[in-house]
Amino acid sequence: MPGQFASLSRLLDGVGRFIRLGQPPDAAAASTACDGCDLVRVASYNIHKAIGNDGTYDPARTIAVIAEIDADIIALQEADRRLGDRKGRLNLATLEKETGLTLVPVAARPMSHGWHGNALFYRRGTVLRAERIHLPHAEPRGAVLAEFDIGGRHLRVVAAHLGLLSRTRRLQMERLRSHLEAREPMPTLLCGDFNEWRPGRTNSPLERLSPLFQTSNAVPSFPSRRPVFPLDRIFGWPDGLVADFAVHDSPVARRASDHLPVKAVIDLKSAGRLFGETSILPPRRQSDTSGGEILDGEADRLEHRYIGR
């Protein structure tokens, strides 16, 4: 299996080069690229507001790390300023030029990249739906959701940055699970900084995601200079959706943020088979009582209530 995953990554490297260069491959390469059309590279990265371990705000360095990852879909945490105008911390035009990634429009404020610092970017497929999810909190937190059509196959991605308090994380994970249970079933990724460093314990807040998500995969991603804690994760439903899960470790990544990025390969063709065969379909509810989509006016009201006071 490790050899198979390595082959998937190599194939994606070739497909990614064609996407970035915008040049048609030769006939043999075109056949290989077509074989990789169902493979999607996803990633999650807490960029620490583009402030590195040296205390320097350097968005170009952050973009360089994102370019190294070479993801088709990436979730960023701490992508906006925490207070004030919540301005995004990256130059979107430069990011798109260097990586081909486009921002999913979920921001509640015109200068923000995302919602409570959570932002999603993509370079393949079409966004069918995007929304913001309000999470219970002792401090302002939220999540963002996007549903993609990639070559006729659907994929839902939820990105979150959970709280520092264990009790709050339990409530937030329960909210995320119930929110997804209310949606039409489709292959789903849940990714982000979960601030949970003890995934093996019996009362871990991660258990609130069961049985929808299997939470066993973990790699140390924090602190970036010497990773010890597996705070950053990518979970998939159905079980088996996420393959080749790993941390992205490079010299520039160790300097650019206090977190290392994590990444995974998704095979959408296999996802369709897993989805059809799974016996654990989340029950679809008639009404969503989980917090649901937050409209702009409500988002502003919540932010003023919890941050602006």
Secondary structure, DSSP 8 states (H G I E B T S, - for coil): -HHHHHHHHHHHHHHHHHHHHT----HHHHHHHHHTTTEEEEEEEE-GGGB-TTS-B-HHHHHHHHHHHT-SEEEEES-B-SSTT--BSS-HHHHHHHH--EE-S--SSTT-SSBTTBEEEESSSEEEEEEEEE---SS--EEEEEEEEETTEEEEEEEEE--SSHHHHHHHHHHHHHHHHTS----EEEEEE-----TTSTT-GGGGGTTTS--------BSTTS--B--EEEEEESTT-EEEEEE---HHHHHH-SS--EEEEEEHHHHHHHHHH-S------SS--S--B--HHHHHHHHHHHT--
